Amino acid sequence: MASSPRIAIDAMGGDIGPAVIVGGMSRARRANRTLRFELFGDEAEIAPELERYKGLASAVTVHHTTESIAATEKPSQAIRRAKGTSMGMAINAVKDGHADAALSAGNTGALMAIAKLALRTMPGIDRPALAALLPTLGDTDLVMLDLGANTECDAQNLVQFSVMGAAYARTVLEIDRPRVKLLNIGTEELKGTGELKEAAALLRDAADYLPLQFDGFTEGDKLSRGDVDVVVTDGFSGNIALKTAEGTARFVTDLLRRAFTSSLRSKAGFALSRPALHMLKVHLDPNNHNGAVFLGLNGLVVKSHGGANPKGVANAIGVAARMIANDITRKIGDDLDEFRAHAFANGDAA
């Protein structure tokens, strides 16, 4: 566990670039004075932003490059020229041991491809997965994975995602035995694909010896209820579910805004409802849940939303810092070793 977490950051990723990134770094360091940063990007753009936060400069080492990965760039193109880009250099800092985690708000597909090639997958993991936190009506957020890294998954992939997601929930949500469910078209055991049914059978057995509870299946309309801590699915379904949830949140907030401005009486109602509406806004604000994580790599990589504001970037940095402090890679490795040991003892493939 690093006493002073060192995080490598792609300063050129995201919709706005260094201004938001450096602002988020400043907010994160005010909350955690032990943080140190390796910042990669165009020094001419970075320097004026660092000047705005006098207390931050002593915790930052700037590595100059004018090369960056474009939002429209294909992963195959990004891989070929990754070495000299701000994104590729940040990931290589983790690979070379100069940083404990990497963070970028840039192109998700490129980030995944570069990170997978540079860091490789952990022993026992066939494919890494993208995990993120979603708001719920419960006391804590929900961990959901995979959110787009793998469009097709077999039963072993889903079990591996479950083990990784549970370790992530123990780290970020501080839940000793997270409740895990598989996303399905129904909660009955007979519903779903063969892969889902096989994964469910494996997880029911694994729950006897791993630090997780397996609670069967859940449906898309129950994701926000707060009765599950980790929801596991393939990247195709997961990405659709995530985008649908985000769109629904925007629809609700836009509908309320329109309703409260439709008449004088509505405007008066808005004034009375302001505290409740503020709570709703805070709960649905994606910046309060920012920081998706690539799990299953030999190194930590965090994806910030491209449109995140400084508060969102600070939250993503906080996610990285908690994973470093809690040594999540070791936790995932230990759980996978335990799973494989039981599988081989029972004569199953792992």
C-alpha positions in Angstrom: 0.0 0.0 0.0 1.4 3.4 -1.1 1.7 5.9 1.8 1.7 8.7 -0.8 -0.4 7.6 -3.7 1.1 8.7 -7.0 -1.4 9.0 -9.9 -0.5 9.4 -13.5 -2.9 11.7 -15.3 -3.6 12.4 -19.0 -4.0 16.2 -19.0 -5.2 16.3 -22.6 -8.2 14.0 -22.4 -11.8 15.0 -22.0 -13.9 17.7 -23.6 -12.1 20.7 -22.1 -8.6 19.5 -21.4 -6.1 20.8 -18.8 -8.3 23.4 -17.2 -10.8 20.9 -15.8 -8.1 18.2 -15.1 -5.9 20.5 -13.1 -8.9 22.0 -11.2 -10.0 18.5 -10.3 -6.4 17.6 -9.1 -6.5 20.7 -6.8 -9.8 19.7 -5.3 -8.6 16.1 -4.8 -5.4 17.2 -3.1 -7.3 19.5 -0.7 -9.2 16.4 0.4 -6.1 14.2 0.5 -2.8 16.0 1.1 -0.7 12.8 0.5 -1.6 12.6 -3.2 1.2 13.1 -5.8 0.7 13.5 -9.5 2.6 12.7 -12.7 0.9 14.9 -15.3 1.3 14.2 -19.0 0.5 16.8 -21.7 1.4 20.0 -23.4 3.3 22.1 -20.9 2.3 25.3 -22.6 -1.4 24.6 -21.8 -0.7 23.0 -18.4 1.5 25.7 -16.9 -1.1 28.5 -16.8 -3.6 26.2 -15.1 -1.1 25.2 -12.4 -0.4 28.9 -11.8 -4.0 29.2 -10.7 -3.5 26.7 -7.9 -0.3 27.7 -6.0 -0.5 24.9 -3.5 -0.7 22.2 -6.1 2.6 22.7 -8.0 4.8 21.0 -5.3 2.8 17.8 -5.7 3.0 17.7 -9.5 5.6 16.6 -12.0 4.8 17.6 -15.6 5.9 15.5 -18.5 5.7 17.4 -21.7 4.2 16.0 -24.9 2.2 17.7 -27.7 0.8 14.3 -28.8 -2.7 13.2 -27.6 -5.4 10.7 -28.5 -8.4 12.2 -30.3 -11.9 11.4 -29.2 -12.7 10.1 -32.7 -9.5 8.0 -33.0 -10.0 4.2 -33.5 -8.3 2.0 -30.9 -6.2 0.4 -33.6 -4.8 3.8 -34.6 -4.3 4.8 -31.0 -2.2 1.7 -30.2 0.2 2.3 -33.1 1.1 5.8 -31.8 0.4 5.4 -28.1 4.0 5.6 -26.9 4.4 9.4 -27.3 0.8 10.5 -26.4 -0.3 11.8 -23.1 -2.6 8.8 -22.6 0.0 6.2 -23.5 2.6 7.9 -21.4 0.3 7.9 -18.3 -0.4 4.2 -18.7 3.3 3.4 -19.2 4.1 5.2 -16.0 2.0 2.6 -14.2 3.6 -0.2 -16.2 7.1 1.1 -15.3 6.3 1.5 -11.6 6.5 5.3 -11.6 2.8 5.6 -10.7 0.3 3.6 -8.7 -2.7 4.3 -11.0 -3.5 6.1 -14.3 -6.4 8.3 -15.0 -7.8 9.7 -18.3 -10.9 11.4 -19.5 -10.1 10.6 -23.1 -11.3 8.1 -25.7 -12.6 5.1 -23.8 -11.9 2.5 -26.6 -8.4 3.8 -27.0 -7.8 3.8 -23.3 -8.9 0.2 -23.0 -6.8 -1.0 -25.9 -3.6 0.8 -24.8 -4.0 -0.3 -21.2 -4.7 -3.9 -22.0 -1.7 -4.0 -24.4 0.7 -2.3 -21.9 -0.4 -3.8 -18.6 -1.8 -7.2 -19.7 -4.5 -9.1 -17.8 -4.1 -10.6 -14.4 -3.6 -14.3 -14.0 -7.0 -16.0 -14.0 -8.7 -13.2 -15.9 -9.5 -13.8 -19.5 -10.8 -10.2 -20.2 -10.8 -7.0 -18.2 -14.1 -5.3 -17.5 -15.2 -1.7 -17.2 -16.9 -1.0 -13.8 -18.7 2.1 -12.6 -20.9 3.4 -9.7 -24.6 4.1 -10.3 -26.9 5.9 -7.9 -29.6 4.0 -6.1 -32.4 4.5 -3.5 -30.4 2.6 -1.0 -27.7 3.7 1.4 -24.9 3.1 -1.1 -24.3 3.3 -4.8 -24.3 0.2 -7.1 -21.3 -1.3 -8.9 -22.1 -2.4 -12.4 -19.8 -4.2 -14.9 -19.1 -4.8 -17.7 -20.1 -1.4 -19.3 -18.7 -1.8 -22.7 -15.3 -3.5 -22.8 -16.6 -6.9 -23.9 -19.7 -7.3 -26.2 -19.9 -11.1 -25.8 -19.1 -13.0 -22.6 -19.2 -16.7 -21.5 -20.0 -18.0 -18.1 -16.4 -17.9 -16.9 -16.1 -14.2 -17.9 -19.3 -13.4 -15.9 -17.9 -15.2 -12.8 -14.6 -13.4 -13.1 -16.5 -10.1 -13.4 -18.4 -11.0 -10.3 -15.3 -11.7 -8.3 -13.7 -8.4 -9.5 -16.9 -6.4 -8.9 -17.3 -7.7 -5.4 -13.7 -6.8 -4.6 -14.3 -3.3 -6.0 -17.5 -2.9 -3.9 -15.5 -4.0 -0.8 -13.0 -1.3 -1.5 -15.0 1.7 -2.7 -18.4 1.0 -0.9 -16.8 -0.6 2.2 -19.2 -3.6 2.2 -17.8 -6.8 3.7 -19.9 -9.2 1.7 -21.4 -7.4 -1.3 -24.7 -8.7 -2.7 -24.1 -9.8 -6.3 -26.7 -10.4 -9.0 -26.6 -11.2 -12.7 -28.6 -8.9 -15.1 -31.3 -11.0 -16.8 -34.7 -10.7 -18.5 -36.4 -12.1 -15.4 -35.6 -13.2 -11.9 -36.7 -16.8 -12.3 -34.0 -19.5 -12.5 -35.3 -20.9 -15.8 -34.9 -17.5 -17.6 -31.9 -16.3 -19.5 -29.2 -17.7 -21.7 -27.1 -20.8 -21.1 -24.2 -18.6 -20.1 -26.2 -16.8 -17.4 -27.5 -20.1 -16.0 -24.0 -21.6 -15.9 -22.5 -18.5 -14.3 -25.3 -18.5 -11.7 -24.6 -22.1 -10.7 -20.9 -21.4 -10.3 -21.5 -18.2 -8.3 -23.9 -20.0 -5.9 -21.1 -22.4 -5.1 -18.5 -19.7 -4.9 -20.5 -17.7 -2.4 -19.9 -20.3 0.2 -16.2 -19.5 0.4 -15.7 -16.0 -1.3 -16.5 -12.7 0.4 -19.7 -12.1 -1.5 -23.4 -13.0 -1.5 -24.9 -14.3 -4.7 -28.6 -13.3 -4.9 -29.5 -14.7 -8.3 -30.9 -12.5 -11.2 -32.1 -9.0 -11.4 -33.9 -7.0 -14.1 -33.1 -3.6 -15.6 -36.0 -1.8 -13.9 -34.7 -2.8 -10.5 -31.1 -1.4 -10.8 -31.9 1.7 -8.8 -33.9 0.0 -5.9 -30.9 -0.4 -3.6 -31.3 -4.2 -3.0 -28.1 -5.2 -4.7 -24.5 -4.0 -4.5 -22.9 -5.5 -7.7 -24.7 -6.1 -11.0 -22.9 -8.2 -13.6 -23.6 -8.5 -17.3 -21.8 -8.5 -20.7 -20.5 -5.2 -22.1 -23.2 -5.0 -24.8 -26.2 -5.2 -22.4 -24.3 -3.2 -19.7 -23.6 -0.3 -22.0 -27.2 -0.1 -23.1 -28.4 -0.3 -19.5 -26.0 2.5 -18.5 -27.0 4.8 -21.4 -30.7 4.2 -20.7 -30.3 5.1 -17.0 -28.3 8.2 -17.9 -31.0 9.2 -20.5 -33.8 8.6 -18.0 -32.1 10.8 -15.4 -31.8 13.6 -17.9 -35.4 13.1 -19.0 -36.7 13.4 -15.5 -34.6 16.6 -14.7 -35.6 18.2 -18.0 -39.3 17.3 -17.5 -39.2 18.8 -14.0 -37.5 22.0 -15.2 -40.2 22.4 -17.9 -43.0 21.7 -15.5 -41.8 24.2 -13.0 -41.5 27.0 -15.6 -44.8 26.5 -17.3 -46.8 29.0 -15.2 -46.7 31.4 -12.3 -48.3 28.8 -10.0 -45.6 26.3 -11.1 -42.8 28.8 -10.4 -44.2 29.3 -6.9 -44.3 25.6 -6.4 -40.7 25.5 -7.5 -39.7 27.9 -4.8 -41.3 25.7 -2.2 -39.8 22.5 -3.6 -36.3 23.9 -4.0 -34.7 21.8 -1.2 -36.1 18.5 -2.5 -35.2 19.3 -6.0 -31.6 20.2 -5.0 -31.3 16.8 -3.3 -32.6 15.2 -6.5 -30.0 17.1 -8.6 -27.2 16.1 -6.3 -28.2 12.5 -6.4 -28.5 12.3 -10.2 -25.4 14.5 -10.9 -22.9 12.2 -12.8 -20.0 14.1 -11.4 -20.8 12.7 -7.9 -20.4 9.2 -9.3 -17.5 9.8 -11.7 -14.7 7.3 -12.1 -15.1 4.1 -14.1 -12.4 1.5 -13.5 -10.8 -1.1 -15.8 -10.7 -4.2 -13.6 -8.6 -7.2 -14.2 -5.4 -5.6 -15.5 -1.9 -5.7 -13.9 -2.2 -2.1 -12.9 -5.0 0.4 -12.0 -6.6 2.5 -14.7 -9.5 4.9 -14.1 -11.7 6.5 -16.8 -13.2 9.9 -16.0 -16.2 11.1 -18.0 -15.2 13.3 -20.9 -17.6 16.0 -19.8 -16.8 15.9 -16.1 -16.3 19.2 -14.2 -13.5 19.6 -11.6 -15.6 18.0 -8.9 -16.1 15.0 -11.2 -12.4 14.7 -11.9 -11.7 15.0 -8.2 -14.1 12.1 -7.5 -12.4 10.0 -10.1 -9.0 10.7 -8.5 -10.6 9.7 -5.2 -11.6 6.4 -6.6 -8.1 5.8 -7.8 -6.7 6.7 -4.4 -9.0 4.4 -2.5 -8.1 1.5 -4.8 -4.4 2.1 -4.2 -4.9 2.4 -0.5 -6.9 -0.8 -0.3 -4.6 -2.8 -2.7 -7.6 -3.9 -4.9 -5.4 -5.8 -7.4 -4.1 -8.1 -4.6 -7.7 -8.6 -3.3 -8.9 -9.6 -6.8 -5.9 -12.0 -7.2 -6.5 -13.6 -3.8 -10.2 -14.2 -4.6 -9.4 -15.6 -8.0 -6.9 -18.0 -6.5 -9.5 -19.2 -4.0 -12.0 -19.7 -6.8 -9.6 -21.6 -9.0 -8.5 -23.8 -6.0 -12.1 -24.8 -5.3 -12.8 -25.4 -9.0 -9.8 -27.7 -9.4 -10.6 -29.5 -6.1 -14.1 -30.3 -7.5 -12.8 -31.3 -10.9 -14.2 -28.3 -12.7 -12.3 -26.1 -15.3 -11.3 -22.7 -14.0 
